[in-house]
Amino acid sequence: MYLNVQVGNGNYQPQIRAKAGETYTINLARYTSGTFQETRIYINGFNSISGIGNLAPMYPYSFTLSALEHLKVLDLGTDTVGYSNANFTSLPFEETT
């Protein structure tokens, strides 16, 4: 599958050709600086993803998780002293049978 990530309103990351069972790291460090204000992250082509690592530095506020059929790990928080993300107030899940 191909993994596509877009941050904000058009900052596309290089496309990754992903293989089953492999772990991939997408470096979004330049979007976690103190002056960065855009917290929209779009991940496309991810219906087989089983885990999403630490998104806390991005201060996320909105998620659409309906296509993450195989998701087992979603890391959104941190135990860093002083961290607060008042924008993140809910995480919608849709029950499947």
CNS distance restraints for C-alpha pairs under 8 A (distance, minus, plus):
assign (resid   1 and name CA) (resid  17 and name CA) 5.99 0.50 0.50
assign (resid   1 and name CA) (resid  18 and name CA) 5.38 0.50 0.50
assign (resid   1 and name CA) (resid  19 and name CA) 6.66 0.50 0.50
assign (resid   1 and name CA) (resid  45 and name CA) 6.87 0.50 0.50
assign (resid   2 and name CA) (resid  15 and name CA) 6.71 0.50 0.50
assign (resid   2 and name CA) (resid  16 and name CA) 5.57 0.50 0.50
assign (resid   2 and name CA) (resid  17 and name CA) 4.54 0.50 0.50
assign (resid   2 and name CA) (resid  18 and name CA) 5.65 0.50 0.50
assign (resid   2 and name CA) (resid  45 and name CA) 5.98 0.50 0.50
assign (resid   3 and name CA) (resid  15 and name CA) 5.89 0.50 0.50
assign (resid   3 and name CA) (resid  16 and name CA) 5.07 0.50 0.50
assign (resid   3 and name CA) (resid  17 and name CA) 6.34 0.50 0.50
assign (resid   3 and name CA) (resid  18 and name CA) 6.44 0.50 0.50
assign (resid   3 and name CA) (resid  43 and name CA) 7.30 0.50 0.50
assign (resid   3 and name CA) (resid  44 and name CA) 6.20 0.50 0.50
assign (resid   3 and name CA) (resid  45 and name CA) 5.31 0.50 0.50
assign (resid   3 and name CA) (resid  46 and name CA) 6.45 0.50 0.50
assign (resid   4 and name CA) (resid  12 and name CA) 7.75 0.50 0.50
assign (resid   4 and name CA) (resid  13 and name CA) 7.04 0.50 0.50
assign (resid   4 and name CA) (resid  14 and name CA) 7.38 0.50 0.50
assign (resid   4 and name CA) (resid  15 and name CA) 5.16 0.50 0.50
assign (resid   4 and name CA) (resid  16 and name CA) 6.73 0.50 0.50
assign (resid   4 and name CA) (resid  43 and name CA) 5.80 0.50 0.50
assign (resid   4 and name CA) (resid  44 and name CA) 5.07 0.50 0.50
assign (resid   4 and name CA) (resid  45 and name CA) 6.38 0.50 0.50
assign (resid   5 and name CA) (resid  12 and name CA) 6.04 0.50 0.50
assign (resid   5 and name CA) (resid  13 and name CA) 5.59 0.50 0.50
assign (resid   5 and name CA) (resid  14 and name CA) 7.82 0.50 0.50
assign (resid   5 and name CA) (resid  15 and name CA) 7.39 0.50 0.50
assign (resid   5 and name CA) (resid  41 and name CA) 7.15 0.50 0.50
assign (resid   5 and name CA) (resid  42 and name CA) 5.62 0.50 0.50
assign (resid   5 and name CA) (resid  43 and name CA) 4.62 0.50 0.50
assign (resid   5 and name CA) (resid  44 and name CA) 6.33 0.50 0.50
assign (resid   6 and name CA) (resid  10 and name CA) 6.20 0.50 0.50
assign (resid   6 and name CA) (resid  11 and name CA) 5.51 0.50 0.50
assign (resid   6 and name CA) (resid  12 and name CA) 4.38 0.50 0.50
assign (resid   6 and name CA) (resid  13 and name CA) 6.14 0.50 0.50
assign (resid   6 and name CA) (resid  41 and name CA) 5.87 0.50 0.50
assign (resid   6 and name CA) (resid  42 and name CA) 5.02 0.50 0.50
assign (resid   6 and name CA) (resid  43 and name CA) 6.57 0.50 0.50
assign (resid   7 and name CA) (resid  11 and name CA) 5.14 0.50 0.50
assign (resid   7 and name CA) (resid  12 and name CA) 6.39 0.50 0.50
assign (resid   7 and name CA) (resid  13 and name CA) 7.88 0.50 0.50
assign (resid   7 and name CA) (resid  38 and name CA) 7.67 0.50 0.50
assign (resid   7 and name CA) (resid  39 and name CA) 7.41 0.50 0.50
assign (resid   7 and name CA) (resid  40 and name CA) 5.85 0.50 0.50
assign (resid   7 and name CA) (resid  41 and name CA) 4.61 0.50 0.50
assign (resid   7 and name CA) (resid  42 and name CA) 6.30 0.50 0.50
assign (resid   8 and name CA) (resid  38 and name CA) 5.53 0.50 0.50
assign (resid   8 and name CA) (resid  39 and name CA) 6.48 0.50 0.50
assign (resid   8 and name CA) (resid  40 and name CA) 4.92 0.50 0.50
assign (resid   8 and name CA) (resid  41 and name CA) 6.20 0.50 0.50
assign (resid   8 and name CA) (resid  42 and name CA) 7.98 0.50 0.50
assign (resid   9 and name CA) (resid  40 and name CA) 7.93 0.50 0.50
assign (resid  13 and name CA) (resid  26 and name CA) 7.99 0.50 0.50
assign (resid  18 and name CA) (resid  22 and name CA) 7.31 0.50 0.50
assign (resid  18 and name CA) (resid  24 and name CA) 7.57 0.50 0.50
assign (resid  28 and name CA) (resid  32 and name CA) 7.00 0.50 0.50
assign (resid  29 and name CA) (resid  33 and name CA) 7.26 0.50 0.50
assign (resid  31 and name CA) (resid  36 and name CA) 5.81 0.50 0.50
assign (resid  31 and name CA) (resid  38 and name CA) 7.92 0.50 0.50
assign (resid  31 and name CA) (resid  58 and name CA) 6.92 0.50 0.50
assign (resid  32 and name CA) (resid  36 and name CA) 6.11 0.50 0.50
assign (resid  32 and name CA) (resid  57 and name CA) 5.60 0.50 0.50
assign (resid  32 and name CA) (resid  58 and name CA) 5.48 0.50 0.50
assign (resid  39 and name CA) (resid  58 and name CA) 5.99 0.50 0.50
assign (resid  39 and name CA) (resid  59 and name CA) 6.26 0.50 0.50
assign (resid  39 and name CA) (resid  60 and name CA) 5.33 0.50 0.50
assign (resid  39 and name CA) (resid  61 and name CA) 6.82 0.50 0.50
assign (resid  40 and name CA) (resid  60 and name CA) 6.89 0.50 0.50
assign (resid  40 and name CA) (resid  61 and name CA) 7.55 0.50 0.50
assign (resid  40 and name CA) (resid  62 and name CA) 7.26 0.50 0.50
assign (resid  41 and name CA) (resid  60 and name CA) 7.88 0.50 0.50
assign (resid  46 and name CA) (resid  67 and name CA) 7.40 0.50 0.50
assign (resid  46 and name CA) (resid  68 and name CA) 6.72 0.50 0.50
assign (resid  47 and name CA) (resid  67 and name CA) 5.49 0.50 0.50
assign (resid  47 and name CA) (resid  68 and name CA) 5.10 0.50 0.50
assign (resid  47 and name CA) (resid  69 and name CA) 5.98 0.50 0.50
assign (resid  47 and name CA) (resid  70 and name CA) 7.01 0.50 0.50
assign (resid  48 and name CA) (resid  68 and name CA) 6.97 0.50 0.50
assign (resid  48 and name CA) (resid  69 and name CA) 6.88 0.50 0.50
assign (resid  48 and name CA) (resid  70 and name CA) 5.72 0.50 0.50
assign (resid  48 and name CA) (resid  71 and name CA) 7.73 0.50 0.50
assign (resid  49 and name CA) (resid  68 and name CA) 6.69 0.50 0.50
assign (resid  49 and name CA) (resid  69 and name CA) 7.97 0.50 0.50
assign (resid  49 and name CA) (resid  70 and name CA) 6.06 0.50 0.50
assign (resid  49 and name CA) (resid  71 and name CA) 5.96 0.50 0.50
assign (resid  50 and name CA) (resid  68 and name CA) 7.81 0.50 0.50
assign (resid  50 and name CA) (resid  70 and name CA) 5.06 0.50 0.50
assign (resid  50 and name CA) (resid  71 and name CA) 4.05 0.50 0.50
assign (resid  50 and name CA) (resid  72 and name CA) 5.22 0.50 0.50
assign (resid  50 and name CA) (resid  73 and name CA) 6.52 0.50 0.50
assign (resid  51 and name CA) (resid  71 and name CA) 5.56 0.50 0.50
assign (resid  51 and name CA) (resid  72 and name CA) 5.68 0.50 0.50
assign (resid  51 and name CA) (resid  73 and name CA) 4.35 0.50 0.50
assign (resid  51 and name CA) (resid  74 and name CA) 5.84 0.50 0.50
assign (resid  52 and name CA) (resid  71 and name CA) 7.96 0.50 0.50
assign (resid  52 and name CA) (resid  73 and name CA) 6.05 0.50 0.50
assign (resid  52 and name CA) (resid  74 and name CA) 4.95 0.50 0.50
assign (resid  52 and name CA) (resid  75 and name CA) 6.30 0.50 0.50
assign (resid  53 and name CA) (resid  73 and name CA) 7.48 0.50 0.50
assign (resid  53 and name CA) (resid  74 and name CA) 6.23 0.50 0.50
assign (resid  53 and name CA) (resid  75 and name CA) 5.11 0.50 0.50
assign (resid  53 and name CA) (resid  76 and name CA) 7.69 0.50 0.50
assign (resid  54 and name CA) (resid  74 and name CA) 7.79 0.50 0.50
assign (resid  54 and name CA) (resid  75 and name CA) 4.87 0.50 0.50
assign (resid  54 and name CA) (resid  76 and name CA) 5.83 0.50 0.50
assign (resid  54 and name CA) (resid  77 and name CA) 7.19 0.50 0.50
assign (resid  55 and name CA) (resid  59 and name CA) 7.14 0.50 0.50
assign (resid  55 and name CA) (resid  60 and name CA) 6.96 0.50 0.50
assign (resid  55 and name CA) (resid  75 and name CA) 6.30 0.50 0.50
assign (resid  55 and name CA) (resid  76 and name CA) 5.03 0.50 0.50
assign (resid  55 and name CA) (resid  77 and name CA) 7.19 0.50 0.50
assign (resid  56 and name CA) (resid  60 and name CA) 6.82 0.50 0.50
assign (resid  56 and name CA) (resid  75 and name CA) 7.53 0.50 0.50
assign (resid  56 and name CA) (resid  76 and name CA) 5.01 0.50 0.50
assign (resid  56 and name CA) (resid  77 and name CA) 5.00 0.50 0.50
assign (resid  56 and name CA) (resid  78 and name CA) 6.23 0.50 0.50
assign (resid  59 and name CA) (resid  85 and name CA) 5.90 0.50 0.50
assign (resid  59 and name CA) (resid  87 and name CA) 7.67 0.50 0.50
assign (resid  59 and name CA) (resid  88 and name CA) 7.70 0.50 0.50
assign (resid  60 and name CA) (resid  76 and name CA) 7.82 0.50 0.50
assign (resid  60 and name CA) (resid  85 and name CA) 7.78 0.50 0.50
assign (resid  60 and name CA) (resid  87 and name CA) 7.34 0.50 0.50
assign (resid  60 and name CA) (resid  88 and name CA) 6.38 0.50 0.50
assign (resid  61 and name CA) (resid  87 and name CA) 5.12 0.50 0.50
assign (resid  61 and name CA) (resid  88 and name CA) 4.33 0.50 0.50
assign (resid  61 and name CA) (resid  89 and name CA) 7.39 0.50 0.50
assign (resid  62 and name CA) (resid  88 and name CA) 6.94 0.50 0.50
assign (resid  62 and name CA) (resid  91 and name CA) 7.71 0.50 0.50
assign (resid  63 and name CA) (resid  91 and name CA) 6.78 0.50 0.50
assign (resid  63 and name CA) (resid  92 and name CA) 7.48 0.50 0.50
assign (resid  64 and name CA) (resid  92 and name CA) 7.47 0.50 0.50
assign (resid  65 and name CA) (resid  92 and name CA) 7.51 0.50 0.50
assign (resid  65 and name CA) (resid  93 and name CA) 6.80 0.50 0.50
assign (resid  66 and name CA) (resid  93 and name CA) 7.09 0.50 0.50
assign (resid  66 and name CA) (resid  94 and name CA) 6.49 0.50 0.50
assign (resid  78 and name CA) (resid  83 and name CA) 7.34 0.50 0.50
assign (resid  79 and name CA) (resid  83 and name CA) 7.51 0.50 0.50
